[in-house]
Amino acid sequence: IENTTDVEVYLMDKIGDQSSEHLLAIYLDGSNGVLGSQTIGKGSISNVQLEPRSIVQMGIIINARAVILAHNHPSGKAEATEEDKKATRDLEQQLSEFNIELLDHLIVTGDDTHSLRREGIL
């Protein structure tokens, strides 16, 4: 992954146009090389459950140094809810206990993205 734009384009294509919320984690090595990605959950039109344990567990198993989290908003509004912000902060803390950095949490639609890092949440 060279830059944020690469990730945003990939995610808009992968989950941006889904009719229900999908949560995806991209695991990176110390040089930001992609170790793998995993669909963490599929939810309803307005909700997907974030399971920190499974994200942390996979990060440990594949020896990730960083994670980029993303989920889509079928509503077409790439804006973070208060739930998104709280879940992001909680996950960041849990990952840091295992020396894994949460690089960003992106909210994606078919044609837009919103970065919680750029918003200052991370």
ABEGO torsion letter per residue (X at the ends): XABAAAAAAAAAAAAAABABBBBBBBBBBAAGBBAEBBBABBBBAABBBBBAAAAAAAAAAAGBABBBBBBBBAAGBBBBBAAAAAAAAAAAAAAAAAGBBBABBBBBBAABBBBAAAAGAX
